[in-house]
Amino acid sequence: MVSSKSEEGLIYNIKLSSVGPARVTGQDVVYEPSNMDLAMKLHYLRGIYYFDSQAFQDITIYNIKEPMFLWFNYYYMTNGRFRRAESGRPYIKCNDCGARFIEAQCDKTLEEWLEMKDGTLEKLLVSNQVLGPELAFSPPILIQHTKFKCGGIALGLSWAHVLGDIFSATEFWNVLGKVVGGYNPPRPINLAHSLTKANSTQTLQKIVEDPLSIKRVDPVEDHWIAKNSCKMETFSIHVSATKLGHLQSRTDIQGPFESVCAVIWQSISRIRDGPGPQVVTICKKGEEKKDGLVGNTQVIGVVKVDYSIREANPSELARLIKHEIIDERLKIDEAIEKERGVSDVVIYGANLTFVSLEGADLYGFDWMGHKPMNVNYLIDGVGEAGTVLVLPAGPNDTEGRIVTMILPEDEIMKLKFELNKEWSIA
């Protein structure tokens, strides 16, 4: 299938195909997302990995697809399709339907693209598809290969968050690089052969109060995306290592993530009416997962204050973010279980949400000895309170941080002005 040029006229010659496991997974194998996984079902991660022209020189599309068949033998659950049990709880039928593979071309050089890129343009390099409205035909992951005029390449990963968090997604992607290098991953033990929780009709007898970190939305049925009353826009800024040092000095050296979040929290409070936001959600790396297993194990917690944020001391805000997070994972688990996994909620943007990518091996992907020159991740399905991602600007700390913000469209210019006044960087 080939499309015409995109509306922006930058991406063209788009072709669609599929790639899946090289061998049959088995009969009636299912994968059951946890309650935490289902709490994230309306969110999507979009990763973009940029490579210079040398990395994929003389590499054909077949050369790229070939190792994926072995890779998907290991991650077979990512190639299944969602179904619902009699109780309504979603599960994945591991039927080897495959991942969608997208080929595209860009009429700009990689250098030109990186000079002009923003959150809106980057979405052209990765699929924005969501799950549904026909769940049985919707792939949880899509991979896009975009070739620039100069021979540079962007590899885009669209990852349904119900599969796992950013740490799962990056581990998943990095294993592909290992397979390309000759690594033969062991086949995981089948995760299930019959439904358990997915068929359960039991509910918790305990009345559970909703945690602060979730927001219920109108029922989405089988089209897994929440509707906002306003348009959300994405923009990014680069905070250099020098500027990061100044920020940490202002916040008593609490750490890069905490320092950035404290200043942005206060800046956002100054463009919004009232003393808030007085509750923010913090997402960061949690306990280690077993190798190869996907899932949402990141910490999801809240910081709550009872005073005006715009008048607060940034050092105190940074301290709260570092030391006073109230972990809400158990409450989220209970809230989803209470409704047998059919709840429709958002977490990113339920409150103003800060997401730390510290600990995510963004630059661990290796294609035959070539590392990405730049990596970015975006989040789709963010609620109206907005979300801020803090990720490394390069493979080491000396390159500072990239701060990507997804906020209501009418707040963007106001926040840029506020950040320019505070940081002289926007």
N, C-alpha and C positions, 0 to 999 in steps of 0.2 A: 504494500500500500504506500503510495507517495502523495504528499500534500503539496500545495502551493506554498509560497513564502508566508512567514508569519506576518501578523499585522504590523509589527515593527520593521519588517523587511530585512531582518538580520539573519534569521534562521530559515533554511529552506532545504528542499530535497529530503524531506522526512520520510523514513521507511520504518515499518513496524514488523517485528517478528517475535518469536518466543524461544526461550531456552529453558531447559529443565534438567532433572537428574538423568544420569546415563542409564541407571537401572531402576527397575520397578521397586517402589518403596514397600509394597505389600498390600494385602487385602484388608479393608476396613480399619486402617490405621488412622487415628485421630490425634490431634494435639489440642489440649485444653488450656486456653489462656487463663491465668490467675485472675483473681478479683482486681489486683493492681493493674494488670494488663488491660482489663476491660474498662477500668476507670479512664484509661488513656485512649480509648478507641476512636475519639473524634479528633485526634491530633495526628500530625504527619511530620516526619523529619525529611528535609531535602538537603542532601549533601552534594557539593560540587568540588571535584578534584582537578586541578589544572596541571598539565604537563607541557614542557617545551617540545619542540619538533623532534628532538633526538630520541625521546623516550619511545615513540611509536613509529619510528622510521622503518619503512618496509614491512610494517605489521598490517596484516589484512583483518577484516572483520571476522573471518573464520578463525584466525589465530587468537583473537580475543574471546570468541565464543567457546572454543574447544575446551579450555580448562574449566569453564563454568559448569560443564556437565558433571565433572568430578566434584567440584565445589558443592554443587547442589545435592549430590549423594549424601553429603554430610548435613546440610541445612535443608533437608527435604520439607520440613514444616513450612518454610517460606514460600514453597511452590504449590501449596494447597489452596483451597478455597473455603470461605466461611459458609457454615450451615447453622441452623438453629435446632436445638433439642426441643422436645415436647414442652419443656418448661419455658422455652424462649431464649435460654442462655446460648450465646454464640460459641462455636468451637470450629476448629479447622479440620476439614476432611483432607487427609494427606493423599491426594489423588494425582500428584505429579503433573498438574495442569501447566506448570511452568511460570517463569517470570517474563514480563514483557521487556523486549529489547528494542530500543529506539536508536536509529542512525540519523544523523542530521549534519548539515554543513552550515558554517557561518561565513559571511562575506567580509568579516573583519579579521585582521591579524590578532594573535593573542595579546600582543602589546597594546594594540588599539583598544581591545575589549577591556583589559584590566584598567586602562585609563578612564574609560567611560562607564564602567559597570556600577550598578547600584542594585538594591534589593529587587527592584522590579525587573531589570534586565537579566539578572542571574536566574530568575525563574524560567527563562527561556531555555536554560541548559539542563533542566531537570523536570520530569513530568510533574504536573500539578494534579494528577488524577487522585480521586479519593475512592474509598470502598463503597460500592453500591451505585445506583439503587438496586441493581441485580447482584446481590452478594455472591451468588454461585458462579458468576463470570468475572469477578473483580480480582486481579492479582494484588497481593499485599505489597509486592515490591516491583519497581520498574527501574531499568538501567538505561541511561542515555549516553551515547557516544557522539560527541559533537566535534567535527574537525574544522579548525580555523584555516583561513586562507594561507597562513604561513606554514602549516603543517602541525601546529600545536593542537593539543587535544584537551577537551574537558570531559570527564566522566562524571555523570550525575546519578546519584542514588536516591530514589524516592522510596521511603520506608514507612510503612504504616506503624504508628507508635504502639499499637496493640501488640505487635511482635516483641517489642523491647525498647529500652531507652537508648540514648545517644551512645552509651558505653557498649551496649550490645551491638548496635548498628556499626560502630567503628571496628569492633572485633570481627564481626561478620565480614566486613569489607577487607580487612587486613589479611584474613585467611585466604582470600582469593589471590592476593599477591604471593603468599606462601605456596599455593598450589601451582601458580605459574612458574615458581622457582623449583618445582620438583617435589614438594611436600605432598604426601598422600595421607590425608586425614583419615583416622579410623571412622567407621560408620557408627553413629551413636546407637545406643540401645533404643529400640522402639519405645516411644514415650507413653503410648497407650494403644490398646487394641479394642477397647470398648469404652463407652461413655461412663463416667462416674459423676463428677460434679455437674457435667453438662446435662445429665438426665435427672438431676436431683430436683425434687419438688419441696424439699425442706427449707424452712426459713429460720432465721435467728428469732428466738422468742424475745430476746432482749430488745427494748426500744432504743435505737441508736440515734443520737442527735447528729445531724450532718456536721462533718468537720469544716473548719473555716476555709480550708484549701480547695473545696469543690463548689461548683455552682451548677445547679440543675438547669437544664435547658428544655425547650419544647421537644416533644418526642420526635426523633429523626427516623424511626422505623429502620428500614434497611439502607438508608442513604446516610452514611456516617460522616456528616459534617454539620456543625452547628451554624445557625444563621445569626449574624449580628445586626443590630439596628443602624450601625454606621460602617463605613468602609475603613478597613485597616490598611496601613501602609508600612513598608519596611525601609529602613535606612541604616547605614553603618558608618562608624567613625573609627579611625585608627588612633589609639592612645600609645604614643611612643614610650620606650623604656624610661626616658628622661621625665616625661610628664607623669608616668606611673609613679616614679620615685617621689615627685612633688605631692601627688595625691596621697601616697602612703604617709608622708610626713604630716599632712593635714589631719590624718586619721590615726596618728600614733602607731604607724607601721602595723596595721592589723592584717595586711595581706592584699595582693592586687585585686582579687575578686571583691572582697569586702569594701575596699576603698572606692572602687568604681561604683559599686552598688549604692553606697552611702550618698555619694554626690549626685547620682542620677535620681535616687529616691527623693532627695530634697529638691532637685531641679524640677521634677515632675509635680511635686506638691505646690510649687510656686506658679505653675501654669493651670492648676485645677482649683476650683472653688473649695473653700473649707480648709480644715486643719490637716486633712489626710493626704495620701492614703495612710491610715494608721495600722493597717494590716497588710503585710506583704508575704508572698510565698517564696520560699527558697528551695531550689532543686539542685542537688549536687551528688557526686558519686557516693554510692553506698557500699555495702559489703561486696566482696569479690564473688563473682559467679564462677561456677565450674566451667572449665574451658568448653566452648562450643555451644553452651546452652544459652538460648535467648531469653529475654524477659525484662520486666521493669523492676529493678531493684534499687534505683536511685533513691536517695533521701528526698522526701517531700515534706516540708515543714513550714511553719509560719512564725513570723515575728510580729508581735502586737504591742502597740504603745497607746498611751492615753493622753498624749500631749500633741501640740502642733508640730508637724514635721518641718515646716518651713523655718521655724525658729530654733530647731534642735541643733545640737552640736554634732557635726559630722563624725567626730571621733566616737561618740556614744552610739550613733547609728551603726557604724562599722563594727563596734564591739558587740552589739546585739546580734548582728548578722553572723558573726564568728562564733559566739558563745551561747546565745540564748534562743536558738531555734527550737521550737516545739515540734517534735517529730509526729506527723499525723498519719503515717502509713497504716498503723493498726486501725485507726478510725475509718480511713478510706476503705480498707478491706472489709470492715464490718458493714459500712454503709452500702457497698456494692452487693455483698452477700445477702443482706437483708431483703433485697429485691431480686434475688436469684440471678444476678448478673445482667439484668436488662435495663439498668439505670442509664439515662442519658445525661452525662455531666461533662463539664470542662474543668481542667485544672490550670493549664496555661492561660492566664488572663482572667481567671475567676477573681483573683486579686492581682494587683501589680506583681508580676512574677519575675524573679531573677534566677537565671539558669547558669550554673558554673560548668564549663567544659574541662576544668582542670582534672586531669586523670584520664581523659579520653585520648587515646593514641591516634590523633588526627593525622599525623605524618608517618604513621607506621606502615602505610600501604606502599609496597615496593613492586614495581613492574620491571622485572628483569634488570635490577640494579638501578632503576631510576625512581626517585622519590618525587612526589608532587611539589611543585614550586609554590603552590598556594592552595589552601583548603578553606572552604566556608560551609557552614550549616545554617539553614533557616528552619523555621517552624511554621506550619500551616494549621489552621483551626484554632487560632488564638482568640480568646474572649476579649471583650471591650476594655477591660482594665489594663491590658497590654502585657508584653513580655520582653525581657532584656536578656540576651545571650552574651556571655563574656567568654571569648575563646582566644587561644594564642594566635598572634599575627604571623608566626613562623614556627619552625621546628624547635626553637629555643627561646628562653625568656628575654634575651637581649633585644628581641624585635617587638616587645610590647604586647598589646592586646587589641583585638578587634571587638568592638561592642556593637552588636546588631540589635536594633529596637523595632518591635512590631507594635504599633500604637494606632489609635484612631487618627484618621487622615487630618482632621482639623487641629491636632496637637503637634504635628510634625514641625511646622515652621516656628511655632512658639518655643518648642524644646530646643531646636537648633539655635535660636537666638539666646536662650538661657545658657546653653552649654558653651556657646561662643564667648559669652560674658564671663562664665566661670573658668573655662579651660583654654580659651583661644584656640580651639581645635576644630570647631564645626563650621 
